[in-house]
Amino acid sequence: MANQGAKKRRDENTRHMNNLFRLIIASNAIFLLLRAGVFYSTFTWLHWIGLILTSGAYYICYNQLASMAKPTYTDDGDLLDGGFDMSTGGACGYLHDVIYITCFVQLTSIISGKFWWIYAVIPAFAVYKGWGLIKGFLPQGSEGVEEDEKTRKKREKMEKKASRGKFVKAKAR
């Protein structure tokens, strides 16, 4: 009964990583079969570069997720930790998003090369998130700005309200 949670997480991570691997293999196989096989007359060197680009994105993200999902064992061989929980957000969620966006772009690029522009979502989102981080370190420019009468009164009222203690009504018995 000991370490049931770790065993369960290890099994879930193994199943999840197997499903991701199948998705990646299926996407690459469908792309090669349809784009290079069926539409071979329009298959150019740009499609090879696209295949290399998507395969590289798959490889980097999948290896990072695999290292996160890897369980740790003691020297005796007992399970110590089942690995990182793959259902959480943060970096793990972003890696999943890159894999799913790559899969979508790769499969839809069979139809039209214009779908490669969807790949611009990834760096655009990174810039958006990075700007929020950088903006927190920049000085706020509101120190030298004069505030008008209405804004000053509203701020003073809010400060006065915040400084008052809150009273809690209790029922009398």
N, C-alpha and C positions, 0 to 999 in steps of 0.2 A: 504494500500500500504506500510505501514511502516513495516520494518523487513522482506521484501520479501526474501532477501538473506538468512537470518537466517532460515526462514521457509523452503526454498528450500533445504538448507544443512541438516536440521533436517530430511526431507523426504528422501533425498538421503542416509543419514547415516542409517536410519531405513531400507530402502530397501537393502542396502549393508550388514548390519548385518544379516538380514533375509536370504539373499543368502548364506553368510558364514555359518550360522547355518544349513541350508539345506545341504550344502556340507559336513559338519562334520558329520551330522546324516547319510547321504547317505554312506559316506565312512565307518563308523563304521558298518552300517547295512550290506553292501556288504561284508565286511571282516568277520563278524560273520556268515552270511548266507553261504558264500562259504567255508571259512576256517574251521569253526566249524560244518557246516551242511553238505556240499558236501564232503569235504576232512576230515571228522571226524576221520578217522583212523590214520592220521598223525598229528592231533592236539595235541600238547604237552603243558606242563606247560610253556615252553618258549614262546609259542604263547600268553598265558595269560599275561605274563610279557610284551610282545610287545604291546598287546592291552592296558594294563595299562599305559605304557610309552607314547604311542601315544595319549591316552585320556588325560593324564596329560598335554602334550604339547598343545593339542587343548584347554583345559580348561584355562591354564595360558594365552595363546595368545588371545583367544577370550574374556576373561574377561578384559584384558588390553585394547583391541580395543573397547570393549563396554563402558568402563569408559571414553575413549577418545571421543567417539561418542555421549556421553550423553549430551543432551541440558541443558542449565541453564535457569531458570525462575526467574522472580522477585517475591517479596512477594505477589503481586496482581495476579500472575498466568500468566503474560504476558511473551512471549518468549524473552529472553535477548540475548542468543547466541545459534546457531544451533548445536554446538559441533565442534570437530576437523574435518578438511577436510581429509577424508580417502584416497584421491587420491594423497596426498603428499608423499614424500619419507621419509628418516630418519628412526626413530624408528617404525613408522607406517608401512612403507614399509618392514622393516625387520620382523615385526610380521606377515605380510601377507605372506612373503616368508617362514617363519617357518610353517605356516598353510598349504601352498601348498606343500612344501616338505614332510611334515608329511602325507598328503593325498596321495601323490605319493608313498611314502615308504610303507604305510599301504596297498594300493591296489596292488602294485607289489609284496609285500611279500607273497601274496596268491600264486603266481607262484613259487617263490623261496626265500629261506631264505637269500640268498646272497644280495638281494636288501636292507637289513638292513644296509649295509655298506655305502649306499648313505647318511644315516643320519650323517655320519662323516663330511659331507660338512658344517654343521652348526657350530660346534666348530672350524673347520679349518678356516672358514671365520672370525669367531670372533677373533681368534689368529692373522690372517692377519691384520684385522682392528686395533686390539690392539697394534700390533707391530709398525704400522705406528704412532700411538699416542705416544707410549713409545719412539720411535726413535727420535721424536721431542724434547724430554726433555734431551736426552743424549748429551754429548759434542761432537763436531765434531773433529775428530782426525787429521785434515789437518793443524793445526797450526805449528807443528814442521817439516813438510815435505818440503824439498827443491823443488822449481819448476824449471824446465829446461828453457833454453833460449827461445825456441819457445813458450811455454806456457806463459812466462813472457811478451814477446813482444805482444802476442795476447791480454792478459789482459790489458796491457797499452794502446793498440790501442782502445780497447772497452771503457776504462775509458775516454780517450781523446775524443772519439766520443760522449759519453754520456754527457760530460761536455760542449760541444758546444751547443749553442742555435739553435733551429730549426727555419729556415726562411720560411715564408709563402709567396708565390708569390700571388700578387693581380693583377687583371686585370686593366689595365689603360683604362680610358674612353676617 
